Amino acid sequence: MSAQDQHWRSRARRARAQLETLALSDPAVQMVSIGIDPERRGQTPALIVHVRHGATAPAGLPDEIDGIPVRVIYADYQIEQGGPT
């Protein structure tokens, strides 16, 4: 991995931590991740706030943190039960 990639990943992790501080206090938010921009507005990965279906995204979320776009997706996640059969 190049030094530039390592720098970007470090920056993205710091931005995610900032966003977690803002968003995870809202019970509708299930997690915050770094990934492919679900809106496909650019080539840069995005910070993704995962909000429960039917809920409202927290007020005051920034559009970006340190140049990394913030996106909201709505989904319901369940813990998978059991193991291999």
Buried (B, 14 or more C-beta within 10 A) or exposed (E): EEEEEEEBEEBBEEBBEBBBEBBBEBEBBBEBBBEEBEEEEEEEBBBBBBBBEEBEBBEEBBEEBEEBBBBBBBEEEEEEEEEEE
